């Protein structure tokens, strides 16, 4: 599902809301999650999962085409851990 499909589905299920308002709500939620993660905060949506940021240390990698070693800088990557309810639904337990 892409963002526009999510917006359309929410708008269809809530006919009392204008589509532009639903779009603003969805964009605000995504912006807040992104802002919190960029500050290094953890975002938890109960029953769904938790978004956090993990730090990957600098290391020496290898270019697979040429075989030469390459220095890879330290970086921060997003990480998602599913919640129990989501895991149970995916595995047919709910």
C-alpha positions as CSV (number, residue, x, y, z in Angstrom):
1,X,0.0,0.0,0.0
2,X,1.3,3.4,-0.9
3,X,0.5,6.7,0.8
4,X,-2.1,7.8,-1.7
5,X,-3.9,4.4,-1.3
6,X,-3.9,4.8,2.5
7,X,-5.3,8.3,2.2
8,X,-8.0,7.1,-0.2
9,X,-9.0,4.2,2.0
10,X,-9.3,6.4,5.1
11,X,-11.3,9.0,3.1
12,X,-13.6,6.2,1.8
13,X,-14.2,4.8,5.3
14,X,-14.8,8.3,6.8
15,X,-17.2,10.1,4.3
16,X,-17.6,13.0,6.8
17,X,-14.0,14.0,6.3
18,X,-12.7,15.8,3.2
19,X,-9.9,14.1,1.3
20,X,-7.6,17.1,1.7
21,X,-8.1,16.9,5.5
22,X,-7.3,13.1,5.5
23,X,-4.2,13.9,3.4
24,X,-3.1,16.5,5.9
25,X,-3.6,14.1,8.9
26,X,-1.7,11.3,7.2
27,X,1.2,13.6,6.2
28,X,1.3,15.1,9.7
29,X,1.6,11.7,11.3
30,X,4.4,10.7,8.9
31,X,6.2,14.0,9.5
32,X,6.0,13.6,13.3
33,X,7.4,10.0,13.1
34,X,10.2,11.2,10.9
35,X,11.0,14.2,13.1
36,X,11.1,12.0,16.2
37,X,13.3,9.5,14.6
38,X,15.7,12.2,13.3
39,X,16.0,13.4,17.0
40,X,16.9,9.8,17.9
41,X,13.6,9.2,19.7
42,X,11.7,5.9,19.6
43,X,8.1,5.9,18.2
44,X,5.8,3.2,19.4
45,X,2.4,2.4,18.0
46,X,0.8,-0.1,20.4
47,X,-0.2,-3.3,18.7
48,X,1.6,-2.4,15.5
49,X,5.3,-1.9,16.3
50,X,8.1,0.4,17.2
51,X,10.3,2.5,15.1
52,X,13.8,3.4,16.3
53,X,17.2,4.4,15.0
54,X,20.2,2.1,15.2
55,X,23.8,3.2,14.8
56,X,26.1,1.2,12.5
57,X,29.8,1.6,13.3
58,X,32.4,2.5,10.7
59,X,33.9,-0.5,9.1
60,X,36.1,-1.7,6.2
61,X,34.0,-3.1,3.4
62,X,34.8,-4.6,0.0
63,X,33.8,-3.6,-3.5
64,X,32.3,-6.8,-4.9
65,X,33.1,-5.8,-8.5
66,X,36.8,-5.0,-8.0
67,X,37.6,-6.7,-4.7
68,X,39.3,-3.6,-3.3
69,X,38.7,-2.5,0.3
70,X,36.5,0.5,0.9
71,X,36.1,2.5,4.1
72,X,32.4,2.7,5.1
73,X,31.5,5.5,7.4
74,X,29.4,5.3,10.6
75,X,25.7,5.8,9.9
76,X,22.3,5.7,11.5
77,X,19.6,3.4,10.0
78,X,15.9,3.1,10.7
79,X,14.8,0.0,12.5
80,X,11.2,-1.4,12.9
81,X,10.2,-4.1,15.4
82,X,6.8,-5.5,15.1
83,X,4.3,-5.5,17.9
84,X,2.9,-8.7,19.4
85,X,-0.6,-8.1,17.9
86,X,0.8,-7.6,14.4
87,X,3.0,-10.7,14.7
88,X,0.0,-12.8,15.9
89,X,-2.2,-11.6,13.0
90,X,0.5,-12.3,10.4
91,X,0.9,-15.8,11.8
92,X,-2.9,-16.5,11.9
93,X,-3.1,-16.5,15.7
94,X,-5.6,-13.7,16.0
